[in-house]
Amino acid sequence: MQITYFPMQSSMLPAFARVPLQQAEIRRLSVSDIIRAAESIVVSSNDGAQPLDSATILRQFLGQKGYSRLLTLKESKQGWNHGKGEPLHEGSLKACLNLANKLTSLASRVKLRIYLSENGGLNLVWDNAMGETKMIRCMPNQYLVFNEELGLEKHFALTDAYAVLLATGLAPLSLA
Amino acid sequence: MTCQRPRCEGSEEILRGITSEQFEDNTPSPDLFEGDEVSVNRLKIMSREKSIIVIRHNTVNSIPACYIFTVTELVNWTQEYVSKNTDLKRRGFTVWVEEAPTEKNEELNQLANPAHAEIEPKITLGLSKHLINCLSKLSKLSLCGDG
């Protein structure tokens, strides 16, 4: 597959992604990290192949283990969390798919764990090389990103999937 | 919640059952304690084994693991977190545990749980993760046999 990656101008990013990440992420990225991350980001594909179906895209994004876990979580019923807890919301899956359209494989980048959140969201969780927990919560109307190092919970619109990847160190930051 | 419910004493041991939705690779979700009225069971009222059976039955769910800790530990760990968080510190945030026994409900096929209690007030995601870190450092995770 031929991949085209368009670097973003930092001025195109939301303020949250711009300021702290320039400080927090640049120092950790090696050249090979940047190349690997850039290769995993599909902005446009011109190989003429048929578009992939949602299940295939999610399986690539979450890995086989993660996809199996997702199917299990889809079976959870109302009240799964000590009488509270909503089932996995269809909109949360769409938000996850939206991320998968920006990053072909999260599972190949991190040791992914997947949990259901009480409000029917999907928590994508991993520990970075420094042992700090990173989390993206996919919800029907937004993303929540938890950064343990900075002690921050930040919300992003569904249209800001790339900023979510930046905020969790999954996408290279353009130096332009 | 504004109703007056008795508060559990600091020395009381409480159990937080972890559902399969919140547990993968022997690791609980960072949001295990996040939210309002987080359910726990009081071990001075009901044993660990019985608590797991009742929670499993009432939630119609597997409970692969649980955490056991005292109310005082919960309060102290919270204070550690609050001391580093400007907003919570300014608000004088603290936590407590209220007794919240539940009765048998035949319609919902639920067993009585006289040991049920709830952590108050609402816990943030950051505090929830801090509590899990504290519990992990002390190896407080206990597996319950559910896969």
Interface residues (C-beta under 8 A of the other chain):
Chain A: R69 T72 L73 S76 K77 G79 W80 N81 H82 G83 K84 G85 K111 R113 I114 Y115 L116 S117 E118 N123 V125 T133 M135 R137 L144 F146 E148 G151 E153
Chain B: G17 T19 S20 E21 Q22 F23 E24 D25 T27 S29 P30 D31 E34 G35 S39 I55 N58 T59 V60 N61 K84 N85 T124 L125 G126 K129
